[in-house]
Amino acid sequence: MTSSKPLKYLATLLCSLSPILALSHDAVQDLLLSVPRAEKIREWSHYYTNASHLPGQGLEQGQWTKDLWEGFGIETNLTTHEVNLTYPGDHRVALLDLSRKDHLVLEARQIEDTAPGAGQGLKPFIPSFFAWAGVGNVTAQYIFANFGLREDYDDLIKAHVTVRGRIAVVKTVFGSSLLRQLHMGVHRQEQMKAAEEYGLAGLIVYTDPQLDGDITEANGYAAFPEGPARPSSMIERSTSIVPAMPISFADAIPILRALNGYGPSATEFGERWQGGGLGYKNVQYNVGPSPSNIVLNICNKPNFSDGHVHHVIGTIPGSTFPDEVIMLGTHRDSWGPGAGDGSSGSSALNEVARSFGTALTQGWQPSRTIMIASFEGLEFSLPGTKDWWEQNQWLNDSAFAYLDVVSAGAGSKFHVQGSPLLGRAMRYGAGLVLAPNTKAKNQTMLDVWGGEVSLGTGGDGSILLGTALLSSVDFGFSAGEGDTPFPYHSLYDTDEWMDRYGDPNRDYHLTTTKIWSLAVFALASDVLIPVTVNEYAVLLQGSLKSVNLPGLDLSSMERAIRDLNQATLAFDAYADYLGSQISAHPDEPELLCKAGEVNHKYIEIERLFADPHPQPGSSHHLIIPRVPYYFQSSAFPALQQSIAAGNLSAAETYRDIIVGRIQEVVALLTLDCPSMTVVPTRKTVALGSCMSHIELLLGGHRCGSQTKDSTKSNSAREMIDGLQMLLS
């Protein structure tokens, strides 16, 4: 913990010596299950969604959140970080016919029809745009390029369709069930990278009703707000790196119809090209190019400025291990009202904070420190979270986990993705919470979910896991098969949509809230952090099957993973035995000392998987890719990129790096004394941490001494020798 607060934590630790706890473990557990309320989630959501809160606009909501948490009894700070911002300036998408005198055929709308307004006197919601899109004013012939994937451009080139220098009209990749079925789920940034690589002059992205299954206007459903179908004027906002603009499918219709009869039809390509949802509007999905007189104009001249983002950080000090930290949080900013993304996460987070605050008023205190974070800036891919982490470097040796929720209740599909080190805590929480809206009686969320943590990251976890290598998990409810289409990143992501179609009773929000609270409670309460490290070995064993490049010898990886499997099984057995000893002798200082060493090993594991040569914008994690829940991916992102490029030399380099990192983890977890010299800095940290724990808790008694009388304690050298013997 920072040096500015030693007296506070000393007082906290002294208070923890009371032999009688105000709340038992079961009592806190019951409280975390009973405190959250649907009406409170609605109240918090109504506040957040009532005005624009793009990155850079969050000071007022940040201060409100700070005041709210302080009212719950949680010490809270508001931090400010300087960033570069971008907002709409001169933006345009226009369909032009150069053979006409006035040229203009269509001027695409930049804001949704009947879009909700902000509350009186509050910041209005802004027109659609892509943050950080390339600046320019481009007029060119255009093509339809399906999803805008590299494979799509390759198909067009094989069909002798010119790609370079064209503007491409593409479908959004968010939530595509077709891409999931083809095991090709793709992050939207891959569209932007592909457009740049293939020399596109510009990119236009629209949301095709193909994404929505049966719930479409073509099938007789009325569009929101009259019904559940996706409104034709909905525009999905995001970020880009090329001249690009988002448009609605209403405006995509005349643009695509103008290609009818020009170039091959999508039906002539493979399965990935099939099933466009605008056939009922006479869109034939020809790929073009458009005739020379029919062109598109994209103008993107945004306003750039210096500004600030504001993070709200609440802290609940730990009693036994105050320098071990469990974090949870979400991002507060949204592209529009954000009832599903990310105000649902913010509303659930407030209920978690209220639950912990209620427990605090009844005398509870966690064993290790809990930090609650409301971050700002994610939607613009801003570095505010990374800056905050870098300004709190003490967390690099102290923080074990970050639990992130973006969409607490935007649909019925539950997802959990991130580090396998958090699987045990997530299963604990999910196993105590009943699943909403199921026919089976007493079915828990663990029954529904199954307990497997999938690969990837989301929200601010993509930064904290993908860059800082803090063990992280992102979870929550998103749109599933048969659900009402989610108005992602649009102005229709409102409380009204949530009340009518998304989560009317806030059942999914409440489920997420309870799992969140319970998982954090488990991580922050047990003397030994609840971890099964063998889950990492199992992940690596299963993931190795997807690594395939002719000439790439994987025998060294296979051996390293086998060694890791053996080491993790042994370490888990040791941790279980140590836990049983602590349960039988909870006040034994030597056992607390050993627990501190084990916990610091848990903190270290994820950090050892750092990529020594990370590529810009890519995951710094050698094992876990930096992708959201709707993205199909596999382990070893840097290695897989080398394989995809057919670069055997680079693949061999990354194979050797991964093997070396696995060997370091094996050395860290091996339970003999010589192995500890592999990580001397971690050993020093663990020894020093252990000393401070025991001194504070027992008023002078130190690990390895034979008396609790501080006047009879050994010298500093003898104490360290005793610790080394105990930890060997």
Stockholm file with secondary structure:
# STOCKHOLM 1.0

chainA/1-728         MTSSKPLKYLATLLCSLSPILALSHDAVQDLLLSVPRAEKIREWSHYYTNASHLPGQGLEQGQWTKDLWEGFGIETNLTTHEVNLTYPGDHRVALLDLSRKDHLVLEARQIEDTAPGAGQGLKPFIPSFFAWAGVGNVTAQYIFANFGLREDYDDLIKAHVTVRGRIAVVKTVFGSSLLRQLHMGVHRQEQMKAAEEYGLAGLIVYTDPQLDGDITEANGYAAFPEGPARPSSMIERSTSIVPAMPISFADAIPILRALNGYGPSATEFGERWQGGGLGYKNVQYNVGPSPSNIVLNICNKPNFSDGHVHHVIGTIPGSTFPDEVIMLGTHRDSWGPGAGDGSSGSSALNEVARSFGTALTQGWQPSRTIMIASFEGLEFSLPGTKDWWEQNQWLNDSAFAYLDVVSAGAGSKFHVQGSPLLGRAMRYGAGLVLAPNTKAKNQTMLDVWGGEVSLGTGGDGSILLGTALLSSVDFGFSAGEGDTPFPYHSLYDTDEWMDRYGDPNRDYHLTTTKIWSLAVFALASDVLIPVTVNEYAVLLQGSLKSVNLPGLDLSSMERAIRDLNQATLAFDAYADYLGSQISAHPDEPELLCKAGEVNHKYIEIERLFADPHPQPGSSHHLIIPRVPYYFQSSAFPALQQSIAAGNLSAAETYRDIIVGRIQEVVALLTLDCPSMTVVPTRKTVALGSCMSHIELLLGGHRCGSQTKDSTKSNSAREMIDGLQMLLS
#=GR chainA/1-728 SS CCTTCHHHHHHHHHHTTCSSCSSCHHHHHHHHHHSCCHHHHHHHHHHHTTSCCCTTCCHHHHHHHHHHHHHTTCEEEEEEEEEEEEEEEEEEEEEEETTSSSCEEEECCSSCTTCCCCCTTSCCCCCCCEETCCCEEEEECEEECTTCCHHHHHHHHHTTCCCTTCEEEEECCTTCHHHHHTTCCCCHHHHHHHHHHTTCSEEEEECCGGGGTTCSGGGTCCBTTTSSBCCTTCCCCEECSSSEEECCHHHHHHHHHTTTTSSCBGGGSCGGGCCCTTGGGTCCCBCCCCCTTEEEEEEEEEEEEEEEEEEEEEEECCSSEEEEEEEEEEECCCSSSCTTTTHHHHHHHHHHHHHHHHHHHTTCCCSEEEEEEEECCGGGTCTHHHHHHHTTGGGGGTEEEEEECSCSSSSSEEEEEECGGGHHHHHHHHHHSBCTTCSSTTCBHHHHHCSCCBSCCCTTHHHHTTTSCCEEEEEEEECCTTSCCCCTTSTTCSHHHIIIIICTTCHHHHHHHHHHHHHHHHHHHSSSCCCCTHHHHHHHHHHGGGCCCTTCCCHHHHHHHHHHHHHHHHHHHHHHHHHHHHHHCTTCHHHHHHHHHHHHHHHHHHHTTBCSSCCTTSCSBSSSCCCCTTSCCCSCHHHHHHHHTTCHHHHHHHHHHHHHHHHHHHHHHCCSGGGGGGSHHHHHHHHHHHHHHHHHHHTTCCTTCSCSCGGGCCCHHHHHHHHHHHHC
#=GC SS_cons         CCTTCHHHHHHHHHHTTCSSCSSCHHHHHHHHHHSCCHHHHHHHHHHHTTSCCCTTCCHHHHHHHHHHHHHTTCEEEEEEEEEEEEEEEEEEEEEEETTSSSCEEEECCSSCTTCCCCCTTSCCCCCCCEETCCCEEEEECEEECTTCCHHHHHHHHHTTCCCTTCEEEEECCTTCHHHHHTTCCCCHHHHHHHHHHTTCSEEEEECCGGGGTTCSGGGTCCBTTTSSBCCTTCCCCEECSSSEEECCHHHHHHHHHTTTTSSCBGGGSCGGGCCCTTGGGTCCCBCCCCCTTEEEEEEEEEEEEEEEEEEEEEEECCSSEEEEEEEEEEECCCSSSCTTTTHHHHHHHHHHHHHHHHHHHTTCCCSEEEEEEEECCGGGTCTHHHHHHHTTGGGGGTEEEEEECSCSSSSSEEEEEECGGGHHHHHHHHHHSBCTTCSSTTCBHHHHHCSCCBSCCCTTHHHHTTTSCCEEEEEEEECCTTSCCCCTTSTTCSHHHIIIIICTTCHHHHHHHHHHHHHHHHHHHSSSCCCCTHHHHHHHHHHGGGCCCTTCCCHHHHHHHHHHHHHHHHHHHHHHHHHHHHHHCTTCHHHHHHHHHHHHHHHHHHHTTBCSSCCTTSCSBSSSCCCCTTSCCCSCHHHHHHHHTTCHHHHHHHHHHHHHHHHHHHHHHCCSGGGGGGSHHHHHHHHHHHHHHHHHHHTTCCTTCSCSCGGGCCCHHHHHHHHHHHHC
//
